[in-house]
Amino acid sequence: MNTPTIPPFNAERLASAWLGATGHYSRVHEAPSDLDRAFKAWLGGLTADLSPAALTLAYVDWLMHLQLSPSKHQELVTDAWDKFFRWCDYCVTHGTNAPNSDSDCVKPLPQDKRFADPAWQRWPYHGLYQGFLLSQQWWHRATTGVSGVAPHHQDVVTFIARQWLDMFSPSNFPLTNPVVQDETSRTGGRNLLQGAVNALRDMEREARRKEHADEDFAVGHTVAITPGKVVFRNRLIELIQYSPVTPKVRAVPVLFVPAWIMKYYILDLSPENSLVRYLVGQGYTVFMISWKNPDAQDRDLSLEDYRTLGVMDALQAVTSITGAPQVNAVGYCLGGTLLAIAAAAMARDGDQRLAGISLFTAQVDFKEPGELSLFIDESQVAFLEAIMWEKGYLDTKQMAGAFQLLRSNDLIWSRRLNQYLLGRPETRNDLMAWNTDTTRMPYRMHSEYLRKLFLENQLAQGRYLAGGKPVALTDIRAPIFAVGTLTDHVAPWRSAFKIRLLTDTEVTFLLTTGGHNAGVVSPPGHPKRSYQMATHAHDDRYVDPDVWEASVPRQQGSWWPAWERWLSERSGKMIAPPAMGKPLCDAPGTYVLLR
């Protein structure tokens, strides 16, 4: 995660806001909020854009209730002494001998690979890492299970404690990491020299990130190279129509609505990983929305603008170009949430242009939004709104930092170990390059998204307004294909599974291995991929996600062919390819290149 720099204290801006508050040249009831927001925006530079009030409230809630729980105190003191004596006995018993892993005081979690190397079984390193894991285990017990603490505050305190512990893991320092010491001895220190070179390379890359694209995976040259034309453009989107490669195509075209938190080409990476290329090869006419990367001038774009200028304008263009009365729409992540809103509004208004709806790792109920909820409460949202108010958008670094914290061991400390201490060469791929090609979020849209969906959960409760009127997901009658990924940190699959509870139509749910992005990019032939899939009619009895996972058989391989079979059943007969729309430029277009 990028280290925050202390911003200059803009006295002139704060003075202007203060003068406005006293009524010198602006309305009194508006200016105080300007002063507050200007101060919070400055403060955000000191706190990595995290609300100090939110963190303090969580800590005080935990600490106060811990003080009011003498039995918890006694339990923690007893546990601390027990762990200490176990650790001492472990160190004395094994001494300088390599211990048997069966005799360890504590074993790392299955996903924790920091101490997997056999070098950690040497003295004194086995004692170091066992002591660290015991401390980590104790702190988890100390921050959880305290009676009376709000669940959100408990999650925040546990998360912060884990971040601090991970920072001081013995694997992060050369003097306490035997793997680094062995590599330094073997190479005569060249690993540390190469690590310094890698660190300088990353600093240079970060400094020029806004001006230069990734040289190894350049958009339009290495990734996003499926042939096509931009056939429609407005202030928010470019619409790409991909060129057919088969003599006949399905009558019903496919429209992709990707998330605008990242660039669209997650669905059109290098040819072997491109879902777009796969569908075109299967005989589909494919259209893709490419969102504009907003800047300060787009600060007032709303979620409703994204629905109308994005989904609805694209849908109108697709039906006009192809002459098809219906379209199969596919929404990915935040794009899937927006597509669900648009579909509910269309159903409410009697618009039947959707033949089928596919939602990839998308949430429509934000009651259990996953680990991102750690950064979302009233205090944090108000703090974030002040920061966005000053710039007009949410910066790419802020979102990237949040995602890095959620997986700090993989994205921060493991990378630091491999790149900077072991001096290993960086292995980049198309998915990693896409992940660094971040975008901004307009002030108004992101504020509405956080408040209306995350905090108030309006969509799931039938209170979200589209076109000035509320929408209900139960109005949707088009069949739905929903995809969840097993290790998703952004849209947990059990949350995505709630589409079955909130709609009154046929729902096919598919659960695949992998995470939020890697689980979706799952071409045929990808090793170690498997999935579970089941279809439920609108009048079938509800099955909870845990029972569903235990009862639905697992199938090996990519889920793309299974989805394509579902899609083909709702795509009509084979016809001659429709004419291309009036081309404005070649794919991938211009919006995707905006940085």
C-alpha positions in Angstrom: 0.0 0.0 0.0 1.3 3.5 -0.8 2.6 5.5 2.2 0.4 8.6 2.5 2.2 11.9 2.2 1.3 14.8 4.4 -0.7 17.3 2.3 0.0 21.0 2.6 -2.3 22.8 4.9 -4.3 25.0 2.6 -4.9 28.0 4.8 -6.5 30.0 2.0 -9.1 27.4 1.3 -10.0 26.9 5.0 -10.1 30.7 5.5 -12.4 31.0 2.6 -14.7 28.3 4.0 -14.5 30.0 7.4 -15.4 33.4 6.0 -18.3 31.8 4.2 -19.4 30.4 7.5 -19.5 33.9 9.0 -21.6 35.0 6.1 -19.1 37.3 4.3 -19.7 36.0 0.8 -21.8 32.8 0.9 -25.0 31.5 2.5 -24.5 30.8 6.2 -26.3 27.4 6.1 -24.1 26.0 3.4 -20.6 27.3 4.3 -20.0 25.5 7.6 -20.1 22.1 5.8 -17.5 23.5 3.4 -15.3 24.2 6.3 -15.8 20.8 7.8 -15.2 19.1 4.5 -12.1 21.1 3.7 -10.6 20.2 7.1 -11.5 16.5 6.7 -10.0 16.4 3.2 -6.8 17.8 4.6 -6.9 15.3 7.5 -7.4 12.4 5.1 -3.8 12.9 3.9 -2.6 12.1 7.4 -4.7 9.1 8.0 -4.6 7.3 4.6 -8.2 8.4 4.0 -9.4 6.4 7.0 -11.8 8.2 9.4 -10.0 8.6 12.8 -13.5 8.9 14.4 -14.6 5.5 13.0 -11.4 3.8 14.2 -11.6 5.5 17.6 -15.3 4.5 18.1 -14.5 0.9 17.3 -11.6 0.8 19.6 -13.4 2.5 22.5 -16.4 0.2 22.0 -14.2 -2.9 22.3 -12.1 -1.5 25.1 -15.0 -0.4 27.3 -16.9 -3.7 26.9 -13.7 -5.6 27.6 -13.3 -3.7 30.9 -16.9 -4.6 31.7 -16.2 -8.3 31.2 -14.1 -9.7 34.1 -14.7 -13.2 33.0 -13.2 -12.3 29.6 -10.2 -10.7 31.4 -9.7 -13.9 33.4 -10.0 -16.0 30.3 -7.4 -13.9 28.4 -4.9 -13.9 31.3 -5.2 -17.6 31.7 -4.8 -18.1 28.0 -1.8 -15.8 27.9 0.0 -17.8 30.6 -0.9 -21.1 29.1 0.5 -20.0 25.7 3.6 -18.7 27.3 4.4 -21.9 29.2 3.5 -24.0 26.1 5.9 -21.9 24.1 8.7 -22.1 26.7 8.2 -25.9 26.9 8.3 -26.1 23.1 11.6 -24.2 22.9 13.3 -26.1 25.8 12.1 -29.5 24.5 13.3 -29.0 21.0 16.3 -26.8 21.6 18.6 -26.9 18.6 16.9 -29.9 17.1 14.5 -29.6 14.2 11.0 -30.3 15.7 8.5 -32.6 14.2 5.6 -30.5 12.8 3.2 -32.7 14.7 4.6 -31.3 18.0 4.0 -27.6 17.0 2.2 -25.4 19.6 0.1 -24.0 16.8 -0.2 -24.6 13.1 -0.6 -21.8 10.5 -3.9 -21.4 8.8 -4.2 -23.3 5.5 -3.9 -20.0 3.5 -0.8 -18.8 5.5 2.3 -19.8 3.6 4.8 -17.5 5.3 6.4 -20.3 7.3 6.1 -23.2 4.9 9.8 -23.4 4.0 11.7 -26.1 5.8 14.2 -23.5 6.9 11.8 -22.3 9.5 12.2 -25.6 11.4 15.8 -24.7 12.3 16.7 -23.2 15.7 15.9 -20.5 16.7 13.5 -19.7 13.9 11.0 -22.4 14.8 10.6 -20.8 18.2 10.2 -17.3 16.7 7.4 -18.2 14.3 5.6 -20.4 16.8 5.7 -17.5 19.3 4.4 -15.2 16.7 1.5 -17.5 15.7 0.6 -17.9 19.4 0.5 -14.1 19.8 -1.6 -13.8 16.7 -4.0 -16.5 18.1 -4.2 -14.7 21.4 -5.0 -11.3 19.9 -7.8 -12.8 17.8 -9.3 -14.2 20.9 -8.9 -10.9 22.7 -10.7 -8.9 20.0 -13.5 -11.3 19.4 -16.3 -12.7 21.6 -16.4 -9.6 23.9 -20.0 -9.3 25.0 -21.8 -6.1 24.0 -19.4 -5.0 21.2 -21.1 -4.0 18.0 -20.3 -6.6 15.3 -18.9 -3.9 12.9 -16.7 -2.5 15.6 -15.5 -6.0 16.5 -14.6 -6.7 12.8 -12.7 -3.4 12.6 -10.7 -3.9 15.8 -9.8 -7.5 14.8 -8.8 -6.3 11.3 -6.6 -3.5 12.7 -5.0 -5.9 15.2 -4.3 -8.4 12.4 -2.7 -5.7 10.3 -0.3 -4.6 13.1 0.7 -8.2 13.8 1.2 -9.0 10.1 3.5 -5.9 9.9 5.8 -7.4 12.6 5.8 -11.0 11.4 9.3 -12.5 11.6 9.0 -13.3 7.9 9.3 -9.6 7.1 12.8 -9.0 8.4 16.1 -10.4 7.2 17.5 -11.0 10.7 14.5 -13.2 11.6 13.8 -14.9 8.3 16.1 -17.9 7.6 15.0 -18.1 4.0 16.3 -14.6 3.3 19.5 -15.4 5.2 20.1 -18.6 3.2 19.5 -16.7 0.0 21.9 -13.9 1.0 24.6 -16.5 1.9 24.1 -18.4 -1.3 24.2 -15.3 -3.6 26.8 -13.3 -1.6 24.2 -10.6 -1.1 23.1 -10.2 -4.7 19.5 -10.8 -3.7 19.5 -7.7 -1.5 21.1 -5.7 -4.3 18.5 -7.0 -6.8 15.8 -6.2 -4.2 16.9 -2.6 -4.1 16.8 -2.5 -7.9 13.2 -3.9 -7.8 12.2 -1.3 -5.2 13.6 1.5 -7.3 11.8 0.1 -10.3 8.5 0.1 -8.4 9.0 3.6 -7.3 9.6 4.7 -10.9 6.6 2.8 -12.1 4.4 4.4 -9.5 5.7 7.9 -10.3 4.9 7.5 -14.0 1.8 5.3 -13.6 -0.6 8.1 -14.6 1.3 9.0 -17.8 2.3 5.6 -19.1 0.5 2.3 -19.7 2.0 -1.1 -18.9 4.6 -1.8 -21.6 4.3 -5.6 -21.4 0.5 -5.7 -21.5 -0.5 -2.6 -23.5 -4.2 -2.1 -24.2 -5.0 -2.6 -27.9 -1.7 -4.4 -28.5 -1.4 -7.3 -26.1 -4.7 -7.2 -24.2 -8.2 -6.0 -25.4 -7.3 -7.0 -29.0 -10.4 -8.8 -30.1 -11.3 -7.0 -33.4 -14.3 -4.7 -33.3 -15.5 -1.1 -33.7 -16.8 1.6 -31.4 -20.3 2.1 -32.7 -21.8 4.5 -30.1 -20.4 7.1 -27.8 -21.9 9.5 -25.2 -20.3 11.5 -22.4 -20.1 8.3 -20.2 -19.6 5.3 -22.4 -18.3 3.9 -25.7 -20.1 0.9 -27.0 -17.9 -1.7 -28.8 -19.4 -4.1 -31.3 -17.0 -7.1 -32.0 -16.5 -8.4 -35.4 -18.1 -11.9 -36.1 -15.8 -14.8 -36.9 -18.4 -17.4 -37.7 -20.6 -17.6 -40.9 -23.7 -17.5 -38.7 -24.5 -16.1 -35.3 -27.1 -16.4 -32.7 -30.1 -14.1 -33.2 -30.0 -12.6 -29.7 -27.0 -10.4 -29.2 -25.0 -10.2 -25.9 -24.4 -6.9 -24.1 -21.7 -6.7 -21.3 -22.1 -4.2 -18.5 -18.7 -4.3 -16.7 -17.8 -2.6 -13.5 -16.5 1.0 -13.8 -14.2 0.6 -10.8 -11.8 -1.0 -13.3 -11.4 -1.1 -17.0 -13.7 -3.3 -19.1 -11.0 -5.5 -20.6 -11.0 -7.9 -17.6 -13.4 -9.6 -20.0 -11.1 -9.2 -23.0 -7.6 -9.9 -21.7 -5.0 -11.7 -23.8 -6.6 -14.0 -26.4 -6.3 -17.2 -24.4 -8.0 -15.5 -21.4 -10.6 -13.4 -23.2 -14.3 -14.2 -22.5 -15.3 -11.9 -25.4 -13.1 -13.8 -27.8 -14.6 -17.1 -26.5 -18.2 -16.0 -27.1 -17.5 -14.5 -30.5 -15.9 -17.9 -31.5 -19.1 -19.6 -30.3 -21.2 -17.6 -32.7 -22.5 -14.7 -30.6 -22.8 -11.0 -31.6 -21.1 -9.3 -28.6 -21.3 -5.7 -27.5 -19.2 -4.2 -24.6 -19.7 -1.0 -22.6 -16.4 0.8 -22.1 -16.9 3.4 -19.3 -15.2 6.7 -19.4 -12.6 7.3 -16.7 -14.2 10.3 -14.9 -12.4 13.4 -13.8 -13.3 16.5 -11.7 -15.7 17.7 -14.4 -17.8 14.6 -14.0 -18.3 15.0 -10.2 -22.1 15.3 -10.5 -22.7 12.2 -12.5 -25.2 10.1 -10.5 -26.0 6.4 -10.3 -29.1 7.2 -12.3 -26.8 8.7 -15.0 -24.9 5.4 -15.1 -28.2 3.6 -15.5 -29.5 5.8 -18.3 -26.4 6.9 -20.1 -24.8 3.5 -19.6 -27.2 0.5 -19.6 -30.2 2.0 -21.3 -28.4 4.0 -24.0 -26.3 0.9 -24.8 -29.4 -1.3 -24.9 -31.1 1.1 -27.3 -28.0 1.2 -29.5 -27.7 -2.7 -29.6 -31.3 -3.2 -30.6 -31.2 -0.4 -33.2 -28.0 -1.8 -34.8 -29.0 -5.5 -34.8 -32.7 -5.2 -35.2 -33.1 -7.8 -32.5 -36.1 -7.3 -30.2 -34.3 -8.8 -27.2 -30.8 -8.9 -25.7 -28.9 -11.1 -23.3 -27.4 -8.7 -20.8 -24.3 -9.6 -18.6 -23.3 -7.6 -15.6 -20.0 -8.0 -13.8 -19.4 -6.9 -10.2 -20.7 -3.3 -9.8 -22.0 -3.5 -13.4 -24.1 -6.5 -12.3 -25.7 -4.4 -9.5 -26.4 -1.7 -12.0 -27.9 -4.2 -14.5 -30.1 -5.6 -11.8 -31.4 -2.1 -11.0 -32.0 -1.5 -14.8 -33.7 -4.8 -15.2 -36.1 -4.2 -12.3 -36.9 -0.7 -13.7 -37.6 -2.2 -17.1 -39.8 -4.9 -15.6 -41.7 -2.3 -13.7 -42.3 -0.3 -16.9 -43.2 -3.3 -19.1 -39.9 -3.2 -21.1 -39.3 -6.8 -22.2 -36.1 -6.3 -24.1 -34.0 -8.6 -21.8 -34.1 -12.3 -22.9 -31.8 -13.3 -20.0 -29.7 -11.7 -17.3 -26.3 -12.9 -16.2 -24.7 -11.6 -13.1 -21.0 -12.3 -12.4 -19.9 -11.8 -8.7 -22.5 -9.2 -8.3 -24.4 -8.2 -5.1 -28.0 -6.9 -4.9 -28.2 -7.3 -1.1 -25.6 -5.4 0.9 -26.5 -6.7 4.3 -23.4 -8.9 4.3 -21.0 -7.2 1.8 -17.9 -8.9 2.9 -14.6 -7.4 4.1 -15.2 -4.2 2.3 -17.7 -3.3 5.0 -14.7 -2.7 7.3 -14.3 0.6 5.4 -17.9 1.5 5.2 -19.9 3.0 8.1 -21.5 6.4 8.6 -18.4 8.0 9.9 -16.1 6.6 7.2 -18.6 7.5 4.4 -18.9 11.1 5.6 -15.1 11.3 5.8 -14.7 9.9 2.3 -17.4 12.3 0.9 -15.3 15.2 2.2 -12.2 13.9 0.4 -14.2 13.3 -2.8 -15.8 16.7 -2.5 -12.5 18.4 -2.7 -11.3 16.5 -5.8 -14.6 15.7 -7.5 -13.8 12.0 -7.6 -12.4 9.1 -5.6 -8.8 8.6 -6.4 -7.4 5.4 -7.7 -4.9 5.1 -4.9 -7.6 5.1 -2.3 -9.4 2.1 -3.8 -6.2 0.2 -4.5 -5.1 0.8 -0.9 -8.3 -0.6 0.5 -8.1 -3.8 -1.6 -4.4 -4.2 -0.7 -5.2 -4.0 3.0 -7.9 -6.7 2.6 -5.2 -9.1 1.3 -2.1 -7.6 2.9 -0.2 -10.8 3.3 -0.5 -11.6 -0.4 -0.4 -8.1 -1.9 1.9 -6.3 0.4 4.1 -8.5 2.7 4.5 -11.5 0.5 5.4 -9.3 -2.5 7.8 -7.3 -0.4 9.5 -10.5 0.8 9.9 -12.0 -2.7 10.7 -8.8 -4.6 12.8 -6.8 -2.1 14.4 -9.3 0.2 14.8 -12.4 -1.9 15.4 -10.4 -5.1 13.2 -12.6 -7.2 12.1 -11.4 -10.7 8.6 -10.1 -10.9 6.2 -12.4 -12.7 3.5 -10.3 -14.3 0.5 -11.5 -16.3 -2.4 -9.9 -18.1 -4.7 -10.1 -15.0 -2.1 -8.4 -12.9 -1.6 -5.6 -15.5 -5.3 -5.1 -15.7 -5.5 -4.9 -11.9 -3.1 -1.9 -11.9 -5.0 0.0 -14.6 -7.3 1.6 -12.1 -10.1 4.2 -12.6 -11.7 7.0 -10.6 -15.2 7.2 -9.2 -17.3 10.4 -9.5 -18.1 12.2 -6.3 -21.9 12.0 -6.5 -22.2 8.5 -7.9 -19.9 7.0 -5.3 -21.6 8.8 -2.5 -25.0 7.5 -3.6 -23.6 4.0 -4.1 -22.2 3.9 -0.6 -25.2 5.4 1.1 -28.1 4.0 -0.9 -26.8 0.5 -1.4 -24.2 -0.2 1.3 -25.5 1.7 4.3 -29.2 1.8 3.6 -29.5 -1.4 1.4 -32.3 0.3 -0.5 -32.3 -2.1 -3.5 -33.0 -5.2 -1.5 -35.7 -3.4 0.5 -37.6 -2.1 -2.5 -36.8 1.6 -1.7 -34.2 2.4 -4.4 -35.5 4.9 -7.0 -34.9 4.6 -10.7 -36.5 7.1 -13.0 -38.0 8.7 -9.9 -39.9 5.6 -8.8 -39.0 2.6 -6.6 -37.9 -0.6 -8.2 -38.4 -4.2 -6.9 -36.2 -7.1 -7.9 -39.3 -9.4 -7.6 -40.7 -7.7 -10.8 -38.0 -9.3 -12.9 -39.3 -12.2 -15.0 -36.3 -12.8 -17.3 -34.2 -15.9 -16.3 -31.1 -15.2 -14.3 -27.7 -16.8 -14.3 -25.7 -15.8 -11.3 -22.0 -16.6 -10.7 -20.3 -16.6 -7.3 -16.6 -17.3 -6.6 -15.5 -19.4 -3.7 -12.8 -17.1 -2.2 -14.3 -13.7 -3.1 -13.3 -10.9 -0.7 -15.3 -8.3 -2.6 -18.7 -9.9 -3.2 -18.9 -13.1 -1.0 -20.7 -15.8 -2.8 -23.2 -16.3 0.0 -24.2 -12.6 -0.6 -24.4 -13.1 -4.3 -26.6 -16.2 -3.6 -29.3 -13.9 -2.2 -30.5 -13.2 -5.7 -32.6 -16.4 -5.2 -34.3 -14.8 -2.2 -34.9 -11.4 -3.8 -36.3 -12.4 -7.2 -39.4 -14.3 -8.4 -38.0 -15.9 -11.5 -35.9 -18.9 -12.6 -32.4 -18.6 -11.2 -29.4 -20.7 -12.1 -26.6 -20.3 -9.6 -23.0 -21.3 -10.3 -20.2 -21.4 -7.7 -16.7 -21.6 -9.1 -13.3 -21.9 -7.5 -11.1 -18.8 -7.5 -11.5 -15.2 -6.3 -13.4 -12.2 -7.5 -11.4 -11.7 -10.7 -9.4 -14.9 -11.2 -12.6 -17.0 -10.7 -14.3 -15.2 -13.6 -11.3 -15.4 -15.9 -11.5 -19.2 -16.2 -11.1 -20.3 -19.8 -11.4 -23.9 -20.8 -8.2 -25.8 -20.1 -7.4 -23.7 -17.0 -5.9 -26.1 -14.4 -7.5 -26.8 -11.0 -10.8 -25.2 -11.9 -14.2 -26.7 -10.8 -17.7 -25.5 -10.3 -21.1 -26.4 -8.9 -24.3 -25.4 -10.7 -28.0 -25.8 -10.1 -31.2 -24.3 -11.6 -34.2 -23.4 -9.4 -37.6 -22.5 -10.8 -39.4 -19.4 -9.3 -41.7 -21.6 -7.3 -39.1 -24.0 -5.9 -38.5 -24.1 -2.2 -35.6 -22.1 -0.8 -32.4 -23.8 0.0 -29.8 -22.0 2.1 -26.3 -21.6 0.6 -24.6 -24.0 3.0 -27.1 -26.8 2.2 -26.8 -25.9 -1.5 -23.0 -26.1 -1.5 -23.1 -29.5 0.3 -25.7 -31.0 -2.0 -24.9 -29.8 -5.5 -22.4 -32.0 -7.3 -19.0 -30.5 -8.2 -17.8 -30.6 -11.8 -14.3 -30.3 -13.0 -13.2 -27.7 -15.5 -14.1 -24.2 -16.6 -17.6 -22.8 -16.0 -17.6 -20.9 -19.3 -19.0 -23.8 -21.5 -21.8 -24.4 -18.9 -22.8 -20.7 -19.0 -22.6 -20.7 -22.8 -25.0 -23.7 -23.0 -27.4 -21.7 -20.8 -26.9 -18.7 -23.0 -27.5 -20.6 -26.2 -30.9 -21.8 -25.0 -32.0 -18.1 -24.8 -30.3 -16.8 -27.9 -32.6 -17.9 -30.7 -31.7 -19.6 -34.0 -28.6 -19.1 -36.1 -28.7 -16.2 -38.6 -26.4 -14.2 -40.8 -24.3 -11.8 -38.8 -26.0 -8.4 -38.5 -24.3 -5.4 -40.1 -21.8 -3.5 -38.0 -23.0 -0.2 -36.6 -21.5 3.1 -37.9 -17.9 2.9 -36.8 -16.5 5.8 -34.8 -13.1 4.2 -34.3 -11.5 0.8 -33.9 -11.8 -1.2 -30.7 -10.7 -0.8 -27.9 -11.8 2.8 -28.4 -10.6 5.9 -26.6 -12.2 5.9 -23.2 -10.3 2.9 -22.0 -7.0 4.7 -22.7 -7.9 7.7 -20.4 -5.7 7.6 -17.3 
